[in-house]
Amino acid sequence: MTLEAHYRRLFDYHRWRVEQACTQLAAMSPALLDEPVHGSFANVRALVQHMVWVDRLWQARVQHQPNPPIAPVEALAWADLLSAWQTQAQWWMTFTAELNEARLEALVRYRSAAASMADHPGFEHPLSDLLFQAQDHTGYHLGQLAHALRQLGLKPAALGYVAWLWR
């Protein structure tokens, strides 16, 4: 398998797990979205807002655009937030369909979104590294989402790679 094909496969898996998560989240009682949970985020809504915003952040970076503001994500209604996340996951499919070896090796310059690094000149990494980070970030936080859902008495969807292979 070529590296380009590997990234297309990785983002097909990414799209699938976002869709599965959104299906489960859309069916949740709205009262549970803001229930406090133990973890990096106060509640499920804040965790999902973070995942959607950071997905937008990496999409902007791979297109050589400035970091997007977080406020539009925080203002979205729950159904619109989930819809935006699914649209973004589909965007990755389109983006990765156009990959070739030269694009994967091309350096992408970007700046941290952390306020504490506002004076930092920025970073430069191959596109392939940014793509890996983008999908890995979602996987990391989907694990946190599974933990949060269990705290709320819910059974999280099986979103592991093998579940995708077995679908």
N, C-alpha and C positions, 0 to 999 in steps of 0.2 A: 504494500500500500504506500502510495506517495504521501509526503507530508501534507500536501494540499488536501488529499482525500481524507487523511486523518483528522484534520481540522474541520472539514465538512461533517464528518461523522460525529465528532465531539459536539459540534453545535446542533446537530440533529438531536442528539441526546439532551443537550441543554434545553432546546425548544420543548421536547417531550416532558421533561421534568417540570418546567415552568407551567406548561399546560395542565399537568396532573395536580400540581400544587394549587393553581388557580381554581380548578374545579372543586377541590376540597375547601379552599378558603371561601369561595362564593357560597357554598352551602352552610357555612358556619352561622350560628346565631350572631347577629350584630352586637348583642350584649357582650359576647366573649372577646371581641376585637380589642377592647380597651381594658380588659381585666389584667391586673398586674401579674407578671410572671417573673421568675428569677432567671437572670441571664444578662446578656449585654444590652438588651433593650427592655424598656418598661413593659411593653405589651406587643401583641402580634401585629397591630397596625403599624407601630413604629419600626418594627423589624422589616416588614414588607416595604414600607416607604423607603427604608435604607437600601434594600436590595434593588428596587426599581431605580432609585436615583443613581446608585453606583453603576448599574448597567448602562444608564444614559451617559454617565461620566466616561466609561471605557469606550462607548460608541463614539462619543465626541473626539476622544483622543485618537482613536484609530483613523479618524477622518481628518486629523490635523486641525481640529477646532478647539476653541477655549473651553475650559470646564463650565458646565451648565450650572445655573443656580439651583438650589434645592427647593426653594419656595413653591414652584409649580407642582412638584410631586406632593408636598404636604397639603396642598389645597384640593387635591383630587378627591372626589367621592370614592367610596370603597370599590364599587363596580367599575368605575373609570380607571382606578389605579390598577386593578387586575387586568383590565382590557389593555391598558398601556404596556404592562409587563409582557403580555402575550404578543402584542405587536412588536415590541422590542426583540423578543426571542425570535420572531419570524424575520426581523431585519437582519439578525446575525446569519440566518440561512442564506439570504440574498448576498450579503457581504462575502461570506466564505465561498460562495459559488464562483466568485471571480478571482480567487486566489491563484497565484502561481509562485514558483520558487523565489523569483526575484522580489515579489511583494512581501513574502514572508520574511525575507532577509533584510528588507529595507528598514532603516532606522526611523523611529518615530520619536519626536521630541515632545515632551509634555511637562506640565507642572503639577505639583501636588495640590490637592484641594484643601489640605490642612492649613488652617490659619497660622499655625505655629511655623509653617514653612514658607510663608509669603515672600520672604526675602531670598529664598533658595533659587538658584538659576534654573533649576529644572533637571529633568532626566532624559536619557536617550537610550532606547532599547529596540531590538528588532520587533517588528510587528508580531512575529510568532510568540514572543514572550508576553506581549500585551493580550493576545488572544487567549493564551493559557490562563493568565491572571483573571481575565473577565469571566470565564466559565468556572474557574476554581473558586472565585469569590462567591458565586451563587451557590455552589455545592457546600461551601463552608457554612453559609447562613441557612441553607435548607436543613442542615443538621440541627442548627439552633431552633429553627421553626418546628422541627419534629419534637424537640425537647419541650418547647413552649406548649405545643398542642397536647402533649401528654400531661403537662401540669394542669391543663384545663379539662382533663378527663376525656380527651379525644384520642383516637387512634390515627396517627399520621399515615399518609399514603406511602407506599414503598417506592422510593425514588432512586434507589441504587442502580448502578450501571447494569448489573445482571437483570434487574427487573425490566429495564429497557430492552435488553437482549431477548428476554423471554416474552415480551408483549405479543 
